[in-house]
């Protein structure tokens, strides 16, 4: 017997609200009212018999059950989008589908894409986000931007960039009630953490700075996306461990500052990954060449 699926509208509201950690932003994206989002989330919670969101420190957070549920829901919507694309496409030669992390897409890739579209108006770029490794055998994705050491059997991996780790915060924290003047002052501030492979960033940096690693265990805030961690730093909620590719634009515009001069080189980097058999397709070759050129020019 087939199990009953929960409300599709509720799932859409949940996925959008979880991505933004905001009912208001989810409502804007889905073109409905905030009240409608609240009702849809409440109905979904009733159908599932679990709570999905909690409010803490005037911020919206996912419950442990919601964190377990979200990857499957997000993957299902990505599959629906890709399946719809396959049905509607007549010619794939001009469509380039690239998978990457949601935070990297929002903070680094998307601001640059307009330049690629201007240079290559005939290529239709589709961006899909995922926290898991893409299975290229499905044929749904042409390339992915992955973080690692470049060793993925059967795939071509082109080096893009490395990251450095360093604390970042709102300029207001430098002169606030507890001024942030030296690394030791971190003991008096809220540390903002990112999960999903970045759990150890604070401990590594504190050790490199000659500070007790236990400072990383003091009460703080943890988010599942670096994008949200950076936003929390922008909002002045605490000090985040920044990575170059995620914070360089906000630093350049003065929205974030680097309070200390200590930076820790990461032991891995970002690569453009694609199946060896299709790595030289004209659309993908153009994208690869543009990516490398934009990084060299820091545009």
Secondary structure, 3 states (H helix, E strand, C coil): CCCCCCCHHHHHHHHHHHHHCCHHHHHHHHCCCHHHHHHHHHHHHHHHCCCCEEEECCEEEECHHHHHHHHHHHHHHHHHHHHHHHHHCCCHHHEEEEEECHHHHHHHHHHHHHHHHHHCCCCEEEEEECCCCCCHHHCCCCEEEEEECCCCCCEEEEEEEEEEEEEEECHHHHHCCCCCCCHHHHHHCCEEEECCCCCCHHHHHHHHCCCCHHHHHCCCEEECCHHHHHHHHHCCCCEEEEEHHHHHHHHHCCCCECCCCCCEEEEEEEEEEEEHHHCCCHHHHHHHHHHHHHHHHCC
